[in-house]
């Protein structure tokens, strides 16, 4: 870290990964503990909470206190300390990496939420323990037995596996097959959770949170729901149905290509990116969490909200193969839904880049993640579109727009239809009473 980077941080202000302190205190170590338990972070000591440099009086004493406090955390946290002088004032930079363990200070585990530190409840701690992959959900044992297996779903799995991976259907009994495939607990003879989610009718009876909710909203306010659907079934069934719904929402739009005169037709979002986002959620979500996957469809973007943050040691920049649900991941790979382990986020980015008219944003929170795929409007409009949009703060008819812009009504209607299709303009009324508005 250099002086310019520090100045940039001070200008940006505090956030979930940055905090300012004028001096070291117990609150300091609470923040360092929260950084380690969440996403890592940087603390600057000798700075007011408004970002004004105050400096520290005795840097050596402050550093000693930081080290003492850090060692009082259970287990101790690893920190990097450095000193800088700005405008003849000494400040101390303390950097903390995201840890693979849970750290407590005075028997309290802190997490970072926005600009603040929050003690977490025993339930949250248990959920986070599962997030660390100490107890994979899909290997937990259910109350069901081989008798609950639906043979048609098993046949479908073997058919898909043969077509995708060339694995011949088994000639063994169902019991032997499930034990061989690590789908049945050999001691209790009960199905593992992964088996319930793939081979049992109505798995939501046993795991109510293993569903997907899709909601379509009129606008960003989320006040008016246009459509809502709960998708149930096995994981492969949910995947197929969810993707079908999203494909029906993914309208074809007309766009301008730089350097070209004519428009081309493309989907609002790349189908491949939507597919990867859905599969990523179903395979890698935290099934111990009682919430379920939610997909919000807005006029200008689609948001996939997934229970569970990245496993410790995994980031969007370094998507190594460390699945939260290794058996679910394996079965989806064998059925051909996944082409390569650890490639989901990379494939989304690749699909977005190839598409050229959408963008991708990944946000990680303490207990859930969001994937947002948006339309890039700066590449969707020509000058006529922009002139029409500029008029539509208030309602206009197509003839009123044509008169004001001195262009033909058919041309105006063509542009309006495309703007309505991509969700920029609302069409109000019918026939001669039709009006348009942003």
DAQUIUR-V961911 format. One record per residue. SS is DSSP state (a for helix, b for strand, c for the rest). PHI is phi in radians with two decimals (* if undefined). PSI is psi as a letter, one per 20 degrees, with the letter a starting at -180 (999 if undefined). Layout:
BEGIN
ss->SS phi->PHI psi->PSI
ss->SS phi->PHI psi->PSI
END
This chain:
BEGIN
ss->c phi->* psi->p
ss->c phi->-2.01 psi->r
ss->a phi->-1.05 psi->g
ss->a phi->-1.10 psi->h
ss->a phi->-1.13 psi->h
ss->a phi->-1.09 psi->g
ss->a phi->-1.06 psi->h
ss->a phi->-1.12 psi->g
ss->a phi->-1.12 psi->g
ss->a phi->-1.08 psi->h
ss->a phi->-1.21 psi->h
ss->a phi->-1.28 psi->h
ss->c phi->1.68 psi->a
ss->c phi->-1.28 psi->q
ss->b phi->-2.72 psi->a
ss->c phi->-1.17 psi->i
ss->c phi->-2.05 psi->j
ss->b phi->-2.42 psi->p
ss->b phi->-2.51 psi->q
ss->b phi->-1.90 psi->q
ss->b phi->-2.41 psi->q
ss->c phi->-1.34 psi->h
ss->c phi->-2.70 psi->r
ss->c phi->-1.40 psi->p
ss->c phi->-2.64 psi->a
ss->a phi->-1.09 psi->h
ss->a phi->-1.10 psi->h
ss->a phi->-1.08 psi->g
ss->a phi->-1.26 psi->h
ss->a phi->-1.05 psi->g
ss->a phi->-1.19 psi->g
ss->a phi->-1.10 psi->h
ss->a phi->-1.10 psi->g
ss->a phi->-1.13 psi->h
ss->a phi->-1.00 psi->g
ss->a phi->-1.09 psi->h
ss->a phi->-1.43 psi->i
ss->c phi->-1.99 psi->e
ss->c phi->-2.08 psi->j
ss->c phi->1.39 psi->r
ss->b phi->3.09 psi->a
ss->b phi->-2.27 psi->p
ss->b phi->-1.98 psi->p
ss->b phi->-1.99 psi->o
ss->b phi->-1.81 psi->p
ss->c phi->1.82 psi->j
ss->b phi->-2.35 psi->p
ss->c phi->-1.27 psi->r
ss->c phi->-1.18 psi->i
ss->c phi->-1.60 psi->i
ss->c phi->1.60 psi->j
ss->c phi->-1.53 psi->p
ss->b phi->-1.28 psi->p
ss->c phi->-1.89 psi->h
ss->c phi->1.43 psi->q
ss->c phi->-1.88 psi->q
ss->c phi->-1.35 psi->g
ss->c phi->-2.21 psi->n
ss->a phi->-1.08 psi->g
ss->a phi->-1.07 psi->g
ss->a phi->-1.13 psi->g
ss->a phi->-1.14 psi->g
ss->a phi->-1.15 psi->h
ss->a phi->-1.07 psi->g
ss->a phi->-1.12 psi->g
ss->a phi->-1.05 psi->g
ss->a phi->-1.11 psi->g
ss->a phi->-1.10 psi->g
ss->a phi->-1.11 psi->g
ss->a phi->-1.05 psi->h
ss->a phi->-1.31 psi->i
ss->a phi->-1.49 psi->i
ss->c phi->-1.31 psi->q
ss->b phi->-2.02 psi->o
ss->c phi->-1.19 psi->r
ss->c phi->-1.01 psi->q
ss->c phi->-1.71 psi->q
ss->c phi->-1.54 psi->p
ss->b phi->-2.28 psi->q
ss->b phi->-2.06 psi->p
ss->b phi->-2.04 psi->p
ss->b phi->-2.53 psi->q
ss->b phi->-1.93 psi->q
ss->b phi->-2.42 psi->q
ss->b phi->-2.04 psi->p
ss->b phi->-2.24 psi->p
ss->c phi->0.93 psi->l
ss->c phi->1.14 psi->j
ss->b phi->-2.01 psi->p
ss->b phi->-1.60 psi->p
ss->b phi->-2.15 psi->q
ss->b phi->-2.08 psi->p
ss->b phi->-1.85 psi->p
ss->b phi->-2.08 psi->o
ss->b phi->-1.90 psi->p
ss->b phi->-2.22 psi->p
ss->c phi->-1.57 psi->q
ss->c phi->-1.05 psi->p
ss->c phi->-1.73 psi->q
ss->c phi->-1.56 psi->i
ss->c phi->-2.10 psi->r
ss->c phi->-1.72 psi->p
ss->c phi->-1.98 psi->p
ss->b phi->-2.18 psi->q
ss->b phi->-2.19 psi->o
ss->c phi->0.95 psi->l
ss->c phi->1.16 psi->j
ss->b phi->-2.12 psi->p
ss->b phi->-1.67 psi->p
ss->b phi->-1.88 psi->q
ss->b phi->-2.17 psi->q
ss->b phi->-1.65 psi->p
ss->b phi->-2.24 psi->o
ss->c phi->1.11 psi->c
ss->c phi->-1.60 psi->j
ss->b phi->-2.08 psi->r
ss->b phi->-1.84 psi->p
ss->b phi->-2.30 psi->p
ss->b phi->-1.13 psi->q
ss->c phi->-1.77 psi->q
ss->c phi->-1.38 psi->r
ss->a phi->-0.99 psi->h
ss->a phi->-1.12 psi->g
ss->a phi->-1.11 psi->h
ss->a phi->-1.11 psi->g
ss->a phi->-1.11 psi->g
ss->a phi->-1.08 psi->g
ss->a phi->-1.19 psi->h
ss->a phi->-1.09 psi->g
ss->a phi->-1.17 psi->h
ss->a phi->-1.05 psi->h
ss->c phi->-1.37 psi->j
ss->c phi->1.22 psi->k
ss->c phi->-1.24 psi->h
ss->c phi->-2.31 psi->n
ss->c phi->-1.04 psi->p
ss->a phi->-1.04 psi->g
ss->a phi->-1.17 psi->i
ss->a phi->-1.69 psi->i
ss->c phi->-1.20 psi->q
ss->b phi->-1.68 psi->p
ss->b phi->-1.58 psi->a
ss->b phi->-1.65 psi->i
ss->b phi->-1.61 psi->r
ss->b phi->-2.16 psi->a
ss->a phi->-0.97 psi->h
ss->a phi->-1.07 psi->h
ss->a phi->-1.51 psi->i
ss->c phi->-1.27 psi->p
ss->c phi->-1.54 psi->o
ss->a phi->-1.12 psi->h
ss->a phi->-1.16 psi->h
ss->a phi->-1.22 psi->h
ss->a phi->-1.16 psi->g
ss->a phi->-1.10 psi->h
ss->a phi->-1.11 psi->g
ss->a phi->-1.05 psi->g
ss->a phi->-1.16 psi->h
ss->a phi->-1.11 psi->g
ss->a phi->-1.12 psi->h
ss->a phi->-1.18 psi->h
ss->a phi->-1.18 psi->g
ss->a phi->-1.17 psi->h
ss->a phi->-1.55 psi->h
ss->a phi->-2.13 psi->i
ss->c phi->1.26 psi->k
ss->c phi->-1.53 psi->o
ss->c phi->-1.13 psi->q
ss->c phi->-1.00 psi->q
ss->c phi->-1.28 psi->q
ss->c phi->-1.86 psi->j
ss->c phi->-1.47 psi->r
ss->c phi->-1.19 psi->r
ss->a phi->-1.04 psi->g
ss->a phi->-1.03 psi->g
ss->a phi->-1.13 psi->g
ss->a phi->-1.09 psi->g
ss->a phi->-1.18 psi->h
ss->a phi->-1.20 psi->g
ss->a phi->-1.07 psi->h
ss->c phi->-1.55 psi->j
ss->c phi->1.10 psi->k
ss->c phi->-1.86 psi->i
ss->b phi->-2.34 psi->p
ss->c phi->-1.28 psi->o
ss->c phi->-1.18 psi->h
ss->c phi->-1.46 psi->g
ss->c phi->-1.57 psi->i
ss->c phi->1.07 psi->k
ss->b phi->-1.91 psi->q
ss->b phi->-1.19 psi->q
ss->b phi->-1.37 psi->r
ss->a phi->-0.97 psi->h
ss->a phi->-1.04 psi->h
ss->a phi->-1.16 psi->h
ss->a phi->-1.10 psi->h
ss->a phi->-1.34 psi->i
ss->a phi->-2.01 psi->h
ss->a phi->-2.21 psi->j
ss->c phi->-2.03 psi->q
ss->c phi->-1.17 psi->q
ss->c phi->0.87 psi->l
ss->a phi->-1.08 psi->i
ss->a phi->-1.19 psi->i
ss->a phi->-1.10 psi->h
ss->c phi->-1.70 psi->h
ss->c phi->-2.29 psi->n
ss->c phi->-1.04 psi->h
ss->c phi->-1.46 psi->i
ss->c phi->-1.53 psi->l
ss->c phi->-2.40 psi->r
ss->b phi->-2.24 psi->p
ss->b phi->-1.89 psi->p
ss->b phi->-2.03 psi->p
ss->b phi->-2.20 psi->p
ss->b phi->-1.90 psi->p
ss->b phi->-1.96 psi->q
ss->c phi->-1.20 psi->h
ss->c phi->-2.67 psi->a
ss->c phi->-1.19 psi->h
ss->c phi->-1.18 psi->h
ss->c phi->1.12 psi->j
ss->c phi->-1.40 psi->h
ss->c phi->-2.10 psi->o
ss->b phi->-1.58 psi->p
ss->b phi->-1.46 psi->h
ss->b phi->-2.78 psi->q
ss->b phi->-2.45 psi->p
ss->b phi->-2.48 psi->p
ss->b phi->-1.77 psi->p
ss->b phi->-1.77 psi->p
ss->c phi->-2.07 psi->r
ss->c phi->2.13 psi->a
ss->c phi->-1.25 psi->r
ss->a phi->-1.01 psi->g
ss->a phi->-1.08 psi->h
ss->a phi->-1.17 psi->g
ss->a phi->-1.10 psi->g
ss->a phi->-1.02 psi->g
ss->a phi->-1.12 psi->g
ss->a phi->-1.16 psi->g
ss->a phi->-1.09 psi->g
ss->a phi->-1.14 psi->h
ss->a phi->-1.09 psi->g
ss->a phi->-1.12 psi->g
ss->a phi->-1.15 psi->h
ss->a phi->-1.10 psi->h
ss->a phi->-1.19 psi->h
ss->a phi->-1.53 psi->i
ss->c phi->-1.55 psi->n
ss->c phi->-1.30 psi->q
ss->b phi->-1.43 psi->p
ss->b phi->-2.21 psi->r
ss->b phi->-1.70 psi->p
ss->b phi->-2.30 psi->q
ss->b phi->-1.66 psi->p
ss->c phi->-1.77 psi->p
ss->c phi->-0.90 psi->p
ss->c phi->1.55 psi->i
ss->c phi->-1.93 psi->q
ss->c phi->-1.57 psi->g
ss->c phi->-1.52 psi->q
ss->b phi->-1.40 psi->q
ss->b phi->-2.14 psi->q
ss->b phi->-1.70 psi->p
ss->b phi->-2.42 psi->r
ss->b phi->-1.26 psi->q
ss->c phi->-1.00 psi->h
ss->c phi->-2.32 psi->q
ss->c phi->-1.19 psi->p
ss->a phi->-0.98 psi->h
ss->a phi->-1.09 psi->h
ss->a phi->-1.21 psi->g
ss->a phi->-1.09 psi->g
ss->a phi->-1.05 psi->g
ss->a phi->-1.14 psi->h
ss->a phi->-1.11 psi->g
ss->a phi->-1.18 psi->g
ss->a phi->-1.12 psi->h
ss->a phi->-1.03 psi->g
ss->a phi->-1.16 psi->g
ss->a phi->-1.14 psi->h
ss->a phi->-1.42 psi->h
ss->a phi->-1.88 psi->j
ss->c phi->-1.17 psi->r
ss->c phi->-1.57 psi->o
ss->c phi->-1.30 psi->i
ss->c phi->-1.28 psi->h
ss->c phi->-1.28 psi->p
ss->c phi->-1.23 psi->i
ss->c phi->-1.37 psi->r
ss->c phi->-2.24 psi->r
ss->b phi->-1.21 psi->p
ss->b phi->-2.15 psi->p
ss->b phi->-2.15 psi->p
ss->b phi->-1.85 psi->p
ss->b phi->-1.84 psi->o
ss->c phi->-1.88 psi->r
ss->c phi->-1.03 psi->h
ss->c phi->-2.02 psi->i
ss->b phi->-2.82 psi->r
ss->b phi->-2.12 psi->p
ss->b phi->-2.08 psi->p
ss->b phi->-1.88 psi->o
ss->b phi->-1.85 psi->p
ss->b phi->-2.17 psi->p
ss->b phi->-1.07 psi->p
ss->c phi->1.99 psi->p
ss->c phi->-1.47 psi->r
ss->c phi->-1.07 psi->q
ss->c phi->-1.02 psi->q
ss->c phi->-1.00 psi->p
ss->c phi->1.58 psi->i
ss->c phi->-2.06 psi->p
ss->c phi->-2.35 psi->r
ss->c phi->-1.03 psi->h
ss->c phi->-1.35 psi->h
ss->c phi->-2.23 psi->m
ss->c phi->-1.38 psi->m
ss->c phi->-1.23 psi->r
ss->c phi->-1.39 psi->n
ss->c phi->-2.47 psi->m
ss->c phi->-1.19 psi->p
ss->c phi->-1.16 psi->h
ss->c phi->-2.13 psi->n
ss->a phi->-1.07 psi->h
ss->a phi->-1.30 psi->h
ss->a phi->-1.08 psi->g
ss->a phi->-1.04 psi->g
ss->a phi->-1.13 psi->g
ss->a phi->-1.14 psi->h
ss->a phi->-1.18 psi->h
ss->a phi->-1.18 psi->g
ss->a phi->-1.15 psi->h
ss->c phi->-1.44 psi->i
ss->c phi->1.60 psi->j
ss->c phi->-1.29 psi->h
ss->c phi->-2.00 psi->p
ss->c phi->-1.51 psi->h
ss->c phi->-2.64 psi->p
ss->c phi->-1.08 psi->p
ss->c phi->1.23 psi->j
ss->c phi->-1.96 psi->j
ss->a phi->-0.99 psi->g
ss->a phi->-1.13 psi->g
ss->a phi->-1.07 psi->h
ss->a phi->-1.21 psi->h
ss->a phi->-1.06 psi->g
ss->a phi->-1.04 psi->g
ss->a phi->-1.11 psi->g
ss->a phi->-1.12 psi->h
ss->a phi->-1.10 psi->g
ss->a phi->-1.11 psi->g
ss->a phi->-1.16 psi->h
ss->a phi->-1.15 psi->g
ss->c phi->1.48 psi->i
ss->c phi->-2.16 psi->k
ss->b phi->-2.56 psi->r
ss->b phi->-2.34 psi->r
ss->b phi->-2.31 psi->p
ss->b phi->-2.41 psi->p
ss->b phi->-2.05 psi->p
ss->b phi->-2.19 psi->p
ss->b phi->-1.93 psi->p
ss->c phi->-1.98 psi->a
ss->c phi->-1.10 psi->g
ss->c phi->-2.11 psi->j
ss->b phi->-2.73 psi->r
ss->b phi->-2.25 psi->q
ss->b phi->-2.28 psi->p
ss->b phi->-1.99 psi->p
ss->b phi->-2.04 psi->p
ss->b phi->-2.00 psi->o
ss->b phi->-2.10 psi->q
ss->b phi->-1.42 psi->q
ss->c phi->-1.73 psi->n
ss->a phi->-1.27 psi->h
ss->a phi->-1.09 psi->h
ss->a phi->-1.80 psi->j
ss->c phi->-1.70 psi->i
ss->c phi->-1.93 psi->q
ss->c phi->-1.76 psi->a
ss->a phi->-1.08 psi->h
ss->a phi->-1.13 psi->g
ss->a phi->-0.98 psi->g
ss->a phi->-1.12 psi->h
ss->a phi->-1.16 psi->h
ss->a phi->-1.15 psi->g
ss->a phi->-1.04 psi->h
ss->a phi->-1.08 psi->h
ss->a phi->-1.47 psi->i
ss->c phi->-1.63 psi->k
ss->c phi->-1.18 psi->h
ss->c phi->-2.12 psi->q
ss->c phi->-1.14 psi->p
ss->b phi->-2.42 psi->q
ss->c phi->-1.53 psi->r
ss->a phi->-1.11 psi->h
ss->a phi->-1.21 psi->h
ss->a phi->-1.13 psi->g
ss->a phi->-1.13 psi->g
ss->a phi->-1.03 psi->g
ss->a phi->-1.17 psi->g
ss->a phi->-1.20 psi->h
ss->a phi->-1.68 psi->i
ss->c phi->1.03 psi->l
ss->c phi->-2.30 psi->r
ss->c phi->-1.23 psi->q
ss->a phi->-1.09 psi->g
ss->a phi->-0.99 psi->h
ss->a phi->-1.14 psi->g
ss->a phi->-1.07 psi->g
ss->a phi->-1.07 psi->g
ss->a phi->-1.04 psi->g
ss->a phi->-1.20 psi->g
ss->a phi->-1.09 psi->g
ss->a phi->-1.03 psi->g
ss->a phi->-1.22 psi->h
ss->a phi->-1.17 psi->h
ss->a phi->-1.18 psi->g
ss->a phi->-1.06 psi->h
ss->c phi->-1.59 psi->j
ss->c phi->1.56 psi->j
ss->c phi->-1.42 psi->h
ss->c phi->-2.04 psi->q
ss->b phi->-1.71 psi->p
ss->b phi->-1.75 psi->p
ss->b phi->-2.06 psi->p
ss->c phi->1.48 psi->a
ss->c phi->-2.39 psi->r
ss->a phi->0.89 psi->c
ss->a phi->-1.19 psi->i
ss->a phi->-1.61 psi->j
ss->c phi->-1.18 psi->p
ss->b phi->-2.21 psi->r
ss->b phi->-2.29 psi->q
ss->b phi->-2.71 psi->q
ss->c phi->-1.12 psi->999
END
